[in-house]
């Protein structure tokens, strides 16, 4: 099926058909929480350098570094005050150069976060804008508007409350009375005006600067939000995007409203990405651009990866499909169709720094809304069920063609920290929603590296910017190393086997299966996911190549763990496996 929105030139042969990122496994590092070498409680570049062996053993092709730029840290670094340096708490720019060199020596490419929708209010441009006054060239770099009747329109911030900040209280000048600036996120994150030539030149310079330092890709934050509709008309959602004001006393009044309306997914964003593609093609080869675009459909997302724009777009519908076989199959089919229509690969992702970790998210019933985050007053997840489903979902995901994204710690089976005390929370969502939305801190907790110690090996002092839950060390690499049934071992084996079998360059052929079961063939490999609560027999199957379930999770029988005499494999509830589907199959072998 060809996307009806594809332009004729999109259907021409692409020049990036052999690009490295088409089947890459990319690992997201959240620097603040990865590892802390100097013991101040905040992760740093040296901490990452000391654990490159973990990334090599895992077998990833690239790392994506979340923002490391100088920042007041109002929004964990997504409020950038200098786009051309490293935050001092993370180290020096020379430290970052050394990390890039180390990763390259290990055969791992580097992707960095690009934050183009907004800057910090401490950026020199915004400070100059406030100083310059109304209707000045400095203010034209941002979105300032005048209104005598309150906010210029009814837009709401994605962090809660209105999206407009009055200027007069900031400057104390009467000439600023009635002036506001737009911030789709925190008030300390003013939105850039992408109709301004200076903004375009700034980010062209940014792209060249970081490619020259060895960066091979960029993850584009809020890629769907840069351009706003002409005239900034009201939207249909109003100023409260977390549905709180209407019923502030109800525990259920936390539903996040979607990223739709005149502030998002405007046609003009595509002109920006065509401009960037021209720049990147001048300075490098196969430089990755991946869009964080929370758009309504896969067809909308595919518009961002047309031949002259970006390389990939995060597949958020896949992440949001949950533990639902029908929903997963629909997303897979539509994604492969829509992305394929413009010659782009699909991407697959289950966790990142903005969502509840899938080892906890998948433990809940399908109707449980985890978008607000999980706090101690919420129903708590079934840890055993969540981990079994997370292992199965990941194994199934890694069997799909395209590129896969992993979030630091998921290879350890880390759950969400769901019992964090309110006093420890730092996400601006928590404050801006009057402590009604727990936010994203639960997925950002510093990693454990050792079984014991004050911070489980995150550092030597025990200081952590967010608290780690009790027992965190049991998830550490030290606790899992050498264990045949550990989640870390599963990830390592699956990534290595995925590369060996070239599954990322393969295709999907659906095979007959029972309700609640997904069974497909990718090349010579069968991929099975059982989302039901009953064991399922896959008849005519060859030997399992890898399975998601632990031996302790089955009854130890041949039917649960191996090939039956009749040539069948039994997949337990909440399990997944890869099968040798080559002609004739292969007898024998260890199914683990």
Residue pairs with C-beta under 8 A, 6 or more apart in sequence:
1 337
1 341
2 11
2 341
3 299
3 302
3 337
3 338
3 341
3 342
4 299
5 299
5 302
5 303
6 302
6 306
6 341
6 342
7 306
9 307
9 308
10 306
10 307
10 341
10 342
10 343
11 341
11 342
11 343
12 307
13 343
14 307
14 343
14 344
15 307
16 22
16 286
16 311
17 343
19 286
19 288
19 311
20 61
20 62
20 109
20 216
20 286
21 62
21 217
21 286
21 288
21 290
21 311
21 312
21 345
21 403
22 345
22 402
22 403
22 504
22 505
23 345
23 401
23 402
23 403
23 502
23 503
23 504
23 505
24 61
24 62
24 109
24 403
24 404
24 504
25 59
25 60
25 61
25 62
25 398
25 403
25 404
25 405
25 406
25 495
25 498
25 504
26 60
26 61
26 62
26 63
26 64
26 111
26 403
26 404
26 405
26 406
27 55
27 58
27 60
27 62
27 63
27 64
27 405
27 406
27 407
27 408
28 63
28 64
28 66
28 352
28 353
28 405
28 406
28 407
28 408
29 48
29 63
29 64
29 65
29 66
29 408
30 43
30 66
30 353
30 407
30 408
30 444
31 43
31 44
31 45
31 48
31 65
31 66
31 68
31 77
31 90
32 42
32 43
32 66
32 76
32 77
32 444
32 446
32 465
33 43
33 408
33 444
33 445
33 446
33 447
33 458
33 465
33 466
34 43
34 47
34 48
34 51
34 408
34 446
34 447
35 43
35 44
35 47
35 48
35 50
35 51
35 447
35 449
35 457
35 458
35 459
36 42
36 43
36 44
36 47
36 446
36 455
36 458
36 459
36 463
36 464
37 44
37 46
37 47
37 49
37 50
37 459
38 44
38 46
38 459
39 459
39 460
39 461
39 463
40 89
40 459
40 461
40 463
41 459
41 461
41 463
41 464
41 465
42 89
42 90
42 465
43 90
43 446
43 458
44 89
44 90
44 91
44 95
45 68
45 86
45 90
45 91
45 95
45 96
45 98
45 99
46 91
46 95
47 459
48 99
49 95
49 98
49 99
49 102
51 449
52 102
52 103
52 106
52 108
54 477
55 63
55 103
55 106
55 108
56 106
56 107
56 108
57 492
58 411
58 488
58 491
58 492
58 495
59 492
59 495
59 496
59 499
60 108
60 406
60 495
61 108
61 109
62 108
62 109
62 110
62 111
62 216
62 217
62 288
63 103
63 108
63 109
63 110
63 111
64 111
64 112
64 113
64 217
64 219
64 405
65 110
65 111
65 112
65 113
66 76
66 77
66 113
66 353
67 76
67 77
67 78
67 80
67 113
67 115
68 77
68 86
68 87
68 90
68 96
68 112
68 113
69 77
69 80
69 81
69 82
69 83
69 85
69 86
69 87
69 115
70 80
70 81
70 82
70 85
70 86
70 87
70 88
71 77
71 78
71 79
71 80
71 81
71 87
71 120
72 79
72 81
72 120
72 122
72 188
73 79
74 120
74 186
74 188
74 189
74 428
75 159
75 185
75 186
75 188
75 189
75 428
76 353
76 426
76 427
76 444
77 87
77 113
78 113
78 115
78 185
78 189
78 221
79 118
79 119
79 120
79 121
79 122
79 186
79 188
79 189
80 115
80 119
80 120
80 123
81 119
81 120
81 122
81 123
81 124
82 123
82 124
83 115
83 119
83 202
83 206
84 206
84 209
85 93
86 92
86 93
86 95
86 96
90 96
96 213
97 213
97 214
100 110
100 213
100 214
100 215
101 214
103 109
103 110
104 110
104 214
109 216
109 217
110 214
110 215
110 216
110 217
111 215
111 216
111 217
111 218
111 219
111 288
111 290
112 210
112 215
112 217
112 218
112 219
113 218
113 219
113 221
114 203
114 206
114 207
114 218
114 219
114 220
114 221
115 221
115 222
116 192
116 203
116 220
116 221
116 222
116 226
116 272
117 184
117 191
117 192
117 221
117 222
117 225
117 226
118 183
118 184
118 185
118 189
118 190
118 191
118 192
118 222
119 125
119 126
119 189
119 190
119 192
120 126
120 188
120 189
121 127
121 187
121 188
121 189
121 190
122 188
125 138
125 141
125 142
126 142
126 190
128 138
129 136
129 138
129 139
129 141
129 142
129 144
130 167
130 170
130 171
131 138
132 138
132 139
133 139
133 173
133 175
133 176
134 144
134 146
134 175
134 176
134 179
140 193
140 196
141 192
141 193
141 196
141 198
141 199
142 181
142 182
142 190
142 191
142 192
142 193
143 181
143 182
143 190
143 191
143 192
143 193
143 228
143 232
144 167
144 179
144 180
144 181
144 182
145 152
145 164
145 179
145 180
145 181
145 182
145 232
146 152
146 178
146 179
146 180
147 178
147 180
148 178
151 162
151 163
151 164
151 180
151 239
152 164
152 180
152 232
153 164
153 232
153 233
153 234
153 235
154 234
154 235
154 238
154 239
155 162
155 163
155 164
155 182
155 184
155 232
155 234
155 235
155 239
155 261
155 263
156 162
156 163
156 237
156 238
156 239
156 240
156 241
157 163
157 183
157 184
157 185
157 186
157 187
157 241
157 432
158 184
158 185
158 241
158 256
158 259
159 185
159 186
159 428
159 429
159 432
159 433
160 240
160 241
160 242
160 244
160 429
160 432
160 433
160 434
160 437
161 239
161 240
161 432
161 433
162 239
163 182
163 183
163 184
163 239
163 263
164 180
164 181
164 182
164 183
165 180
165 181
165 183
165 187
165 190
166 179
166 180
167 176
167 179
167 180
167 181
168 174
168 176
168 177
168 178
168 179
170 176
181 190
181 191
182 190
182 191
182 228
182 232
183 189
183 190
183 191
184 191
184 222
184 225
184 263
185 428
186 428
186 432
191 225
191 228
192 199
192 226
193 199
194 200
194 226
194 227
194 268
194 272
200 272
200 275
203 276
204 275
204 276
204 279
207 218
207 276
207 279
207 280
207 283
208 279
208 283
210 218
211 280
211 283
211 284
211 287
212 283
216 284
216 286
216 287
216 288
217 287
217 288
217 289
217 290
217 311
218 287
218 288
218 289
218 290
219 290
219 292
220 273
220 289
220 290
220 291
220 292
220 310
221 292
222 292
223 269
223 273
223 291
223 292
223 293
223 304
223 310
223 313
224 259
224 264
224 265
224 269
224 291
224 292
224 293
224 294
224 295
224 304
225 259
225 263
225 264
225 269
226 268
226 269
226 272
227 266
227 267
227 268
227 269
227 272
228 262
228 263
228 266
229 262
229 263
229 266
232 262
233 262
234 262
235 260
235 261
235 262
235 263
236 261
237 257
237 260
237 261
239 245
240 246
241 256
241 257
242 254
242 255
242 256
242 257
242 372
242 429
242 433
242 436
242 437
243 253
243 254
243 255
243 256
243 257
244 253
244 254
244 433
244 434
244 436
244 437
246 253
247 253
248 434
248 436
251 377
253 436
254 369
254 371
254 372
254 433
254 436
254 437
255 369
255 371
255 372
256 371
256 372
258 294
258 296
259 265
259 294
259 295
260 296
264 294
264 295
265 293
265 295
265 296
265 300
269 304
270 303
270 304
270 306
270 309
273 289
273 291
273 304
273 309
273 310
274 308
274 309
276 289
277 289
277 308
277 309
277 310
280 287
280 289
281 287
288 311
288 312
289 309
289 310
289 311
289 312
290 310
290 311
290 312
290 313
290 314
290 347
291 301
291 304
291 305
291 310
291 312
291 313
291 314
292 314
293 300
293 301
293 304
293 313
293 314
294 316
295 301
295 304
297 317
297 334
298 315
298 317
298 331
298 334
298 335
298 338
298 339
299 334
299 338
301 313
301 315
301 316
301 338
301 339
302 313
302 338
302 339
302 341
302 342
302 344
303 309
304 310
304 313
305 311
305 312
305 313
305 339
305 342
305 344
306 342
306 344
307 342
307 343
311 344
312 344
312 345
312 347
312 403
313 347
314 347
314 349
314 352
314 405
315 331
315 335
315 346
315 347
315 348
315 349
316 349
317 331
317 334
317 335
318 328
318 331
318 332
318 335
318 348
318 349
318 350
318 397
319 349
319 350
319 351
319 352
319 355
319 358
321 327
321 328
321 330
321 331
322 361
322 362
322 366
323 362
323 366
323 389
323 393
323 531
324 366
324 531
325 515
325 516
325 517
325 518
325 529
325 531
328 396
328 518
328 529
328 531
329 510
329 518
332 346
332 400
332 508
333 508
335 346
336 346
336 401
336 508
339 345
339 346
339 402
340 346
345 401
345 402
345 403
346 400
346 401
346 402
346 403
347 402
347 403
347 404
347 405
348 397
348 400
348 402
348 403
348 404
348 405
349 404
349 405
349 407
350 358
350 390
350 393
350 394
350 397
350 407
350 410
351 357
351 358
351 361
351 406
351 407
351 410
351 443
352 405
352 407
352 443
353 407
353 440
353 443
353 444
354 440
354 443
355 361
355 370
355 371
355 440
355 443
356 370
356 373
356 374
356 416
356 442
356 443
357 390
357 407
357 409
357 410
357 414
357 415
357 416
357 442
357 443
358 386
358 389
358 390
358 393
358 394
358 410
359 383
359 386
359 387
359 390
359 410
359 413
359 414
359 415
359 416
360 370
360 374
360 381
360 383
360 386
360 415
360 416
360 418
361 370
361 381
361 386
361 416
362 385
362 386
362 389
362 390
362 393
363 381
363 382
363 383
363 385
363 386
363 389
364 370
364 379
364 381
368 379
372 429
372 436
372 437
372 438
372 439
373 416
373 427
373 429
373 437
373 438
373 439
373 440
373 441
373 442
374 380
374 381
374 416
374 418
374 438
374 442
375 418
375 419
375 420
375 422
375 438
376 418
376 419
376 420
376 421
378 418
378 438
380 418
380 419
381 415
381 416
381 418
383 415
385 574
386 415
387 413
387 415
387 487
388 548
388 549
388 553
388 574
388 575
389 574
390 410
390 413
391 413
391 487
391 490
391 548
391 549
391 576
392 529
392 530
392 548
392 549
392 574
392 575
392 576
393 529
393 576
394 410
394 490
394 491
394 494
394 548
395 490
395 494
395 546
395 547
395 548
395 576
395 577
395 578
396 518
396 527
396 528
396 529
396 576
397 404
398 404
398 494
398 495
398 498
398 503
399 498
399 503
399 520
399 522
399 525
399 527
399 578
400 503
400 508
400 522
400 527
401 503
401 504
401 505
401 506
401 507
401 508
401 522
402 504
403 504
404 504
406 491
407 443
408 447
409 447
409 475
410 491
411 487
411 488
411 491
411 492
412 447
412 448
412 475
412 476
412 477
412 480
412 487
412 488
413 475
413 487
413 488
414 447
414 475
416 442
416 443
417 441
417 442
417 443
417 445
417 466
417 467
417 468
417 469
418 442
419 469
420 438
420 441
420 442
420 445
420 466
420 467
420 469
421 467
422 430
422 435
424 441
424 466
424 467
425 438
425 439
425 441
426 441
426 465
426 466
427 438
427 439
427 440
427 441
428 439
429 437
429 438
429 439
429 440
430 437
430 438
430 439
430 441
441 466
444 466
445 464
445 466
445 467
445 468
445 469
445 472
446 455
446 458
446 464
446 465
446 466
446 468
447 458
448 455
448 456
448 457
448 458
448 468
448 472
448 473
448 475
448 476
449 456
449 457
449 458
449 476
449 477
449 478
450 456
450 457
450 473
450 476
450 478
450 479
451 473
451 474
451 476
451 478
451 479
452 473
453 462
453 473
454 461
454 462
455 461
455 462
455 463
455 464
455 468
456 468
456 472
456 473
456 476
457 473
457 476
457 478
458 464
458 468
473 479
477 488
480 486
480 487
480 488
480 489
481 488
483 489
484 592
485 550
485 551
485 552
485 592
490 546
490 548
493 546
494 546
494 578
497 545
497 546
497 578
498 504
501 522
501 523
501 524
501 525
502 523
503 522
503 523
503 525
506 522
506 523
506 525
507 522
507 523
508 520
508 521
508 522
509 520
509 521
509 522
510 519
510 520
511 519
511 520
511 521
511 526
512 519
513 519
513 528
513 536
514 532
514 536
515 532
516 530
516 531
516 532
517 528
517 529
517 530
517 531
517 532
517 536
517 571
518 527
518 528
518 529
518 531
519 526
519 527
519 528
519 529
519 538
520 526
520 527
521 527
521 581
524 580
524 581
524 582
524 583
525 545
525 578
525 579
525 580
525 581
526 538
526 541
526 542
526 578
526 579
526 580
526 581
527 576
527 578
527 579
528 536
528 538
528 569
528 571
528 576
528 577
528 578
528 579
529 575
529 576
530 536
530 571
530 572
530 573
530 574
530 575
530 576
531 574
532 573
533 573
533 574
534 573
535 559
535 560
535 570
535 571
535 572
535 573
536 570
536 571
537 559
537 564
537 568
537 569
537 570
537 571
538 568
538 569
538 570
538 571
538 579
539 566
539 567
539 568
540 567
540 568
541 563
541 567
541 568
541 569
541 579
541 585
542 563
542 567
542 579
542 580
542 581
542 582
542 584
542 585
542 586
543 562
543 563
543 579
543 580
543 585
543 586
543 587
543 588
543 589
543 591
544 562
544 563
544 569
544 577
544 578
544 579
544 580
544 591
545 577
545 578
545 579
545 580
546 577
546 578
546 592
547 561
547 575
547 576
547 577
547 578
547 591
547 592
548 575
548 576
548 577
549 560
549 572
549 574
549 575
551 561
551 592
553 572
553 575
554 560
554 561
554 572
558 564
559 570
560 570
560 572
561 591
561 592
562 569
562 591
563 569
563 587
563 591
564 570
567 585
569 577
569 579
569 591
571 577
577 591
580 586
